Amino acid sequence: MWARAAVRGMVAGLAGVAAMTAAEKLEQQVTHRPDSYVPGRTLTALTTGVRLPESARPLLRNHLMHWGTGALVGALRGVWAAAGLRGWRANAWHTSVRLSVDQTLENATGVGSPPWTWSRQDQVVDVAGKAVYSFVTGAVADRLVVPAPLRRARNGWGRSGSPRGRSGTRGLWD
């Protein structure tokens, strides 16, 4: 069940990447921002240990990293959907996960620079793009993945600490 949710989440992640890419292309029409090859240079550094110069434009590796990261982070969103973490709140949390994954990989390899060194416009563009990715990924995952049935703990006590069969009361954590 969890593997199926992860695979469906990967499909949702690919849909999210497609939406993010389309949104970025529209944004580039307005801002005239050039294509970024940071994902490709990051993948090169991760797989070979070689840091390419900023002028390098590894197109194939760029697409592999862009789509691969989207699929892998989408798998997490699929598992979340199966576990009952769904809707806009899960999508908002997923945005921070996607941003964290990208920034961790880019900065750990020395390819990227910390977001607080970027211009405000670059920060807004990056967060907006990742939000588009996460909200589309979440919408698709929530449609493709059936939530797991709720289960009670073996000892008969639910999450709230109240015994089975007791109704009308709420536990401390509800």
Residue pairs with C-beta under 8 A, 6 or more apart in sequence:
1 82
1 148
2 79
2 82
4 145
5 78
5 79
5 81
5 82
5 145
6 75
6 76
6 78
6 79
7 75
7 78
8 78
8 141
8 144
8 145
9 74
9 75
9 76
9 77
9 78
9 79
9 80
9 81
9 137
9 141
9 144
9 145
10 71
10 72
10 74
10 75
10 78
11 74
11 140
11 144
12 74
12 77
12 78
12 136
12 137
12 138
12 139
12 140
12 141
12 144
12 145
13 70
13 71
13 72
13 73
13 74
13 75
13 77
13 78
13 133
13 137
14 67
14 70
14 71
14 74
15 136
15 137
15 140
16 70
16 74
16 132
16 133
16 134
16 135
16 136
16 137
16 138
16 140
17 66
17 67
17 70
17 71
17 133
18 136
19 132
19 133
19 136
20 70
20 129
20 130
20 132
20 133
20 136
21 66
23 128
23 129
23 132
24 125
24 129
27 33
27 125
27 128
27 129
28 34
28 35
31 121
31 125
33 125
35 57
37 56
37 57
37 58
37 59
37 62
38 106
38 111
38 112
39 61
39 62
39 65
39 66
39 69
39 102
40 52
40 56
40 57
40 58
40 59
40 60
40 61
40 62
40 63
40 64
40 65
41 51
41 52
41 54
41 56
41 58
41 61
41 111
42 65
42 105
42 106
42 109
42 111
42 112
43 58
43 61
43 62
43 64
43 65
43 68
44 50
44 51
44 52
44 56
44 58
44 61
45 51
45 52
45 109
45 110
45 111
46 105
46 109
51 109
51 110
51 111
52 58
69 98
69 101
69 102
69 105
70 133
70 137
73 94
73 97
73 98
73 101
73 137
74 137
74 141
76 94
76 97
77 90
77 94
77 134
77 137
77 138
77 141
78 141
78 144
78 145
80 86
80 90
80 94
80 141
81 90
81 138
81 141
81 142
81 144
81 145
81 147
82 145
82 146
82 147
82 148
83 147
83 148
84 147
84 148
84 150
85 93
86 138
86 142
86 147
87 138
87 142
88 135
88 138
90 138
91 134
91 135
91 137
91 138
91 139
92 131
92 134
94 134
94 137
94 138
95 127
95 130
95 131
95 133
95 134
95 135
97 134
98 130
98 133
98 134
99 126
99 127
99 130
102 112
102 130
103 112
103 114
103 115
106 112
107 113
107 114
115 123
115 126
118 126
152 158
152 164
153 159
156 163
156 164
157 163
157 164
158 164
158 171
159 171
159 173
159 174
160 170
160 171
160 172
160 173
160 174
161 171
161 172
161 173
162 169
162 170
162 171
